Amino acid sequence: MTKQRDGFASSLGAFTATVASAVGLGNIWKFPYLAGVNGGAAFVLTYLLAVALVGLPILVAEHAIGRKMRKDAVASYATVVPREGFWVLIGYAGVVAAFLIMAFYSDVAGWVFSYIVKSFMAAFRGTGPLSAQDFAALASGTWEPLIWQIGVVVFVSLIVAAGVSKGIEAATKLTMPILLALLLLCDIRALTLPGAFKGVTFLFAPDFSKLSGTVILSALGLAFFKLSLGMGTMTTYGSYMPESVRLVPNAGRVALADTLVSILAGLAIFPAVFAFGFEPASGPSLLFISIPAVFSKMPFGNFFTVLFFLLSALAATGAMISLIEVPVAWLSGKMKLPRPKAVIITALGIIVLGIPATLSLGPWKEVQLFKMGFFDLFDYIQQNLLLPLGGLAIAIVAGWRLRKSDFLNELAGQEKGKKWYLTLVYIFIKYISPALIVLVFLNGFGVFGK
Ligand code: PHE
């Protein structure tokens, strides 16, 4: 008999760890800048539909498969359909996606951590807010972004090395409530600015002429990225869930909480952007250029800037923990390495891949593949290819390859009586979500014409 597998100790812990995986730079950095670039409310609405119609059912499917198999993602998909071993590709693609995402994610997380220190120093010295030039100097530098990035990877690795319940669960139970409180504080500040209402309209009044196939595909990709889907993260977390977790209501609450954080982040950023006449479509730098500039113009602004980057760092940490856990669970499960060793190997891999991503925004700007630098290329591959295709494959496994009664039994778990929503979720997983992924995917690549 081998040692008992680590896992989440309680339903509450399973919930907070899952929310912490979902909530991340996706909410605070990616969602606002994609909404800004793609014209605001029409994109937001498409994104919400993608979460409800595709993201939520696939989240449920991943949790169910993980809990049924009680193994890491690679081992789960290798054995979930007996005699059809090729589904293991979902697991391997997930490990690859985890490294690709971490390569650029840890770069952005490094900027966030450095901005806590920088904005604190700026407030302390009274030197005025961090400017667009400050950000450009950081992001396009060599040693400074690399050192922050490596520091972040080491920090997150230490938490993951402490284990599933003592590391992941304990850390996220602490950070999630603090994050929410800080975010609400920033919202109150931003929404009480004169002129704030324009930012609210930008987020909630749709202009559908802005929608196109590529915009819809990126909204779908964002839904996957946001809920950490299509790459084994949620399968791995499902494998740590106690039997007492009611999978469907739990996933519903996770998706709701995550969406709420995105909206709250948008409501902290856009009213301030409009109130001070900044450009909402400024892209990936939106967070780093407008937040300090905008917040510094209001009373106690420097203080709020520090808070905002602090909460962003907390969000990024929970998400990175879950990204690192995918390869770590595989290396320590199937490959039987001790956990600390698995963490060290994973961290080294991330750093090796992270260096070209980070340098591609500076000294390696000229190195391009498919007209993209490494940072953009990694992001593009995961968001528009790996995650949607992984999600599609997972829906096919859950809806078409598993026996319906087995799958529904896992969903129901300890829930008594027949629950109507189980059948509804099943119909989505089997028909609606995969069909939508295929349509959006083909449309995004221009198959139905531009
Ligand atoms: N959901 C995280 C975020 O929004 C990112 C992530 C993607 C985490 C995939 C795990 C897996 O920031």
Residues whose N, C-alpha, C, O or C-beta is under 5 A from the ligand:
A	BS01	LIG	S21 A22 V23 G24 L25 G26 N27 F225 K226 L227 S228 L229 T233 A319 S322 L323
